[in-house]
Amino acid sequence: DLCNMSVDASVEDASASLSISSMVKEIQGLKDKFKREDVDSPSPFADLEKATVLQECRVFSDSKIVTESPRKCSQLITKLLHIVTQGDSMSSSEVTDVFFGVTKLFQSHDALLRRMVYFFIKEVAETCNPDDIIIVTSSLTKDMNSNEDLFRANSIRVLAKMYVRSCRHSSFCTNSEHCLAGLTPRCLELLNDT
């Protein structure tokens, strides 16, 4: 019996090592396949130049484009976010220009564009001068008091992040207390979706 157990254990070890070996080979094959696919389809953001994107963002000042082409504006914000997340920093004047441009996007009532605007402000606000943040505060405060729950929740989230960082907006506390008192259940749900 002891010999049979030893043989059975050896067979199990051999089949386990074969299955692990075959799994490793299969994973390596998938890794090579995905590596080839990555080479075949480069990132759409691979050749972005900061100066070109900043130039393209000047369309934010055109109210017709903002209201009629929110998708184009969303794509430009995506490009800006890509540049920032890749470590390409913007100068103080570039950040100020972008923030002024982004405030123009509050003219659009397109939900996707607004979400991109909130996301952009939230991400970029950490890296810019606190004095530049004041540029968007009034637009966010207006949205914080909006009847649209999506706008209210996102603006409160962004303002709170900005407020924690700069601790300069004393009017934020008064406005947020007023707004928080009248939050709808849907707005509270959106606030919790981070």
Secondary structure, 3 states (H helix, E strand, C coil): CHHHHHHHHHHHHHHHHHHHHHHHHHHHHHHHHHHHHHHHCCCCCCCCCHHHHHHHHHHHHCHHHHHHCHHHHHHHHHHHHHHHHCCCCCCHHHHHHHHHHHHHHHHCCCHHHHHHHHHHHHHHCCCCCHHHHHHHHHHHHHHHCCCCHHHHHHHHHHHHHHHHHHCCCHHHHHHHHHHHHCCCHHHHHHHHCC
